[in-house]
Amino acid sequence: MEPVTLDADGLRLVAWEQRHLADLARIYADPLIERYLVMPLPWGGPARDRFVSMQVRHWQGGNPRWAVEEDGALVGSMALTKSFPSELTITYVTAPWARGRGVAQRAIRAAVAFGFERLGAKRIAWDAIVGNHASRLAALRTGFTVEGIARSGVNQRGTSRDCWVGGILPGEVRGPENPPWHYAVAKRQAAFFTAPQPVLDTGAAGLRLRPLQRSDLGDLAATCADPETQRWVGGLPNPYTRDDADAWLDFSRGRRDRAETVLYALADADDRYCGSVELVLKAPGEAELGYFCAPWARGRGWTTAAVRRLCRLGFEELALERIAWRAVVGNEASRRVAEKAGFTVEGVGRGLRHGADGRVDSWIGSLFPADLG
């Protein structure tokens, strides 16, 4: 097919020309683009020399390739590629100098409409390396449903990477005035997970919250092997070893990339690990709290201070509306912490988790912004 130009709410999607290549090279040199693109980088040599002619061939094969322009300047790229019968895959990039202006959203709507109306697609698929929150937000905002994670779904320059996958069907495109109901929450959380994890002051003398790091793993293993921790915290290996702690660090970092959890280590004035506190994100606007304290740091009120600080972050930075808590019935220390932080204990959930003797009952409670002590 011959190239087709599309208008997209102030943007133009046009066929690639040599005049675009200098700015395209600037796009591909951006660190964030390099982090999430799968193509070989740095970009140059024969790949650059043949770029325009390759885009012509893609058009001839029924796979549209557009340069995205605003006022004649390159601000991104957009592509549709045949994947299965009646299915296309969409890929897009926004130039670093054009971020925050809705470029991807406007271009996506135009390209998706073209795919459904002109190419007869019944489904348009999307994917992005896990952690690419900008791409995920643009997909959500325009009507794509994120359907899950493909483990090792892409090969990025010799490394297997997990990727989010999703799709959109005819009639599901969302216009500028029709965001998904949870989009504001997703946007706030994406901003948090895209930035470096901040260190938090707790207001308690000698205590701050910082990301878990590899130098903590000996103390983490000792804490998780402690009989009191083993008694009340579900799912811990027994015995708990340094290898278990090492695996947990890698696992928790992957969960942060997927925007599933916010995990902090309690650190004393000497930066020694003294416990963990975590928010596990659930439905939009909701999370569940978990925490435990190292044996050498108990009795100082630090866990309560850490819980208060992390819950405040959840309400202020993650747009949470409700935080849930639970603890095995009989774990009086955990209950005291929760109640001091402002949680209301609502009752008992029967058989909520597995204990050494089977399912055990748990206290359940919740915290709302106005409750935070």
Helices and strands as residue ranges (DSSP letters): E 6-8, E 11-14, G 18-20, H 21-28, H 31-36, H 45-49, H 51-60, E 65-70, E 73-84, E 87-94, G 96-98, H 103-117, E 123-129, H 133-141, E 145-156, E 159-168, H 183-194, E 200-201, E 208-210, G 214-216, H 217-225, H 227-232, H 242-257, E 261-267, E 273-281, E 286-293, G 295-297, H 302-317, E 322-328, H 332-341, E 344-355, E 358-367, G 369-371
